[in-house]
Amino acid sequence: MARYSAFAIARHALSRHQGWERAWPDATPRGRYKVVIVGAGGHGLATAYYLAREHGITDVAVLEKGWLGGGNTGRNTTIIRSNYLRDPSAAIYEKSRSLYEGLSQELNFNIMFSPRGVLMLGQTEHEMRAWSRTWHANRCSGIESELVTPERIKEIVPIINLDGPRYPVLGGLWQPRGGTARHDAVAWGYARAAAALGVDIIQRCEVTGIETNGGHVTSVRTSRGDIACDRLCLVVAGHSGELARMAGFRLPVESVALQALVSEPVKPMIDCVVMANTVHGYVSQSDKGELVIGGGADGFNNFTQRGSFQHIEETVRALTETFPVISRMRQLRQWGGIVDMTGDRSPIIGKTPVGGVFLNCGWGTGGFKAIPGSGWATAEMLAKGEPGEMAGPFGMDRFAEGRVIDESVAAAVAH
């Protein structure tokens, strides 16, 4: 893998930048791999990278039915934070946040990580009690966060309207080391680094079936031929239920569309992420000047990747109440991603009823922020054959045992 640097840019300028090598090769699938990972989004690519780097397992194929990063990784609002309520959630999200801080240097690829801070508004007394509980839980977990007053919020976000027509801002939860990153760059950086370590990344390779023998996986059927494997990991977000069905079991997840939009570009006006759960809207400003706006999840199961007028209207109404200055801005584009929701709004990382088949799914609305930590924990599980300390609490058996990890409030999105 050629190293990117300012000197490399200057050197290639002499040849009008015609000599750059491909970031990763377009691999042809082999007949057998030790590990097959289905899904070349951020979680799947991070898993492959940490398998190779941390555990020395490079006989790995990452299969993607479309193009790399074309699913939810490229269809989100890029928010990174770790101020969750439950200990298992706080551990994995804080691992992710800390890995994000040095990921550009580690991967030699600029993921444009911006630790601009994340502010979660409290607009009812009930919500403020919830943020107070989360703040105390964060303190116990060693996560830096702060309960802030309306006056402090006005200092952080001068354009905010504290006296909304429906709900005034009573306070909030502020994580100064949260922020954003470039979603495409995260996928590309992990893909490039994993391929350099020997991982095969195979695009346009749709899984059409999973073969088992004696209760253990033997191979996957794909649009480019059968591929035998010792271990299979399903990391396909909203399509997890479909892949599980191919393997012969059901998942406690529901797939719905989660929507977002961006405004026309304007000069810098907001330098942090603001999330408002009560009126439902969250916003940050991109490097290009667009306001990146998160909308709601559909109230019915579907697999669409388009937005809907209902949620656009609801989200824009909420944000114009909170930030009246944006009321005359125009929408530039909208999109949707297929997210997989569990009953407790926490992910599933663990073994399945089929031997050799492992899961990483159920991230719902919070998948992007968890990519590095998720990949780290899943790679450890695949290498050892058992979930490690970080992944252990997120097994699918928690639903049968009643030990849910309820993050419905800390997810900061109305589900």
C-alpha positions, 0 to 999 in steps of 0.5 A: 500500500503506497503511503499518502502524504503531501510529498506523494501529492507533489510527486504525482503532480508532475505526472498530472496525477495519472500514476496513482494506484487503485485504493484497493484491488477488485478481487475475484472470489476464491473457492474457500476462505477461513472467514466470509463477511457479508456486507462491505459497509463500515462495520463489515470492513472494520471487522475485516481490518481488525481481524487482519491487524489485531488477530493475524487472520487474512484469509478473509473475504468481504462480500457486497451485493452492490458497491462498497459503502453504498448502504447505510454507511453512505446514507447517514448523518455521520454523528459520533458520540458515546454518551449512552446510558447502559454500561455495555453501550457506553463501553462499545461507543466510547471505544469507537469514539476513541478509535475515531480520534486516531483513525486517520493516522492509523489508516493513512486516510483522512476520514475528516474526523471533526470533534466539534461536540454534540449537544442533546437538548432537554425540552421537557422536565421528563427529558431533563431527568433522563439526561441527568440520569445519563450524565451520572451514568457517564461519570461512572463510566469515565465518559466526559459529558456535561449537563448544561443550562439554557444560558450555556447552550446559547453560548455554544449555539448562538443561533438557537431559539431557547423559547420555542413555540411548543417546547422551550429549551430547559437544558441539555447534555453536552459531549465536547469530544463528540463530533462527525466524520466523513462517512465515505472516507471511513469505509474507503479507509478501512477498505484500503487498509484491509486490502493491504493486509490481504483481505479480499473485497468482492463487490457486485457479489450478492449472497443468494443462499447459505448452505449448512451441514449438521447444523454448521455452515459450509458455504454461501451461494452467491451470484458469482459462485459458491464460496466455502467458509469455516466462519460466516459473519452477517453484517448487512444492517436492514437486510439482516432478517433476510440473510438469517432466514437463508441460514434457517433462523429468525431475528428479533429485528424490524427493518424500517427506513430512516430519513435525512436531508441536506440544505443548500450550502450557506456560510458557517452558522453552527459549529457543533451537532445539535439533537432535539428529541422532543420536537425531533430533529438533529442538525450539523453543518458540513464542510461544504456549508450544507446543513445535514439534517436527520429525520425520523424512522418510518412507522411501518416496516419497509426496505425503501431508500427514499425519504417521505414528505411526512418526515421532511415536513415534521423534521423541518418544522421542528428545526425551524422552531429551534433555529428560526434563522434557517426557515427560508433555506431550501432543501438540496436533497434527501435520502433514506437508509434501511435500519434494523431495530431491536426491541431494546434499541441496542445491537446484536453481536454474537453467535446464532443457532447455526454453528459458525454463523455470527451476527453483527446487526440491530444498530438501528439509528446509531450504526455509524458512530459505532463502526470502529468499536463494533469492528473491534468487538466482532473481529475478536469474536470471529477470531476466538469463536466466542464473544469477548468482554465487549460483545458479550452482553449483546448476544441474541439470547438476552431477549429470551433471558430478559436482560435487555439493554434499553437505550430507547432514551439515550438513542436521542431519536423518537422510535 
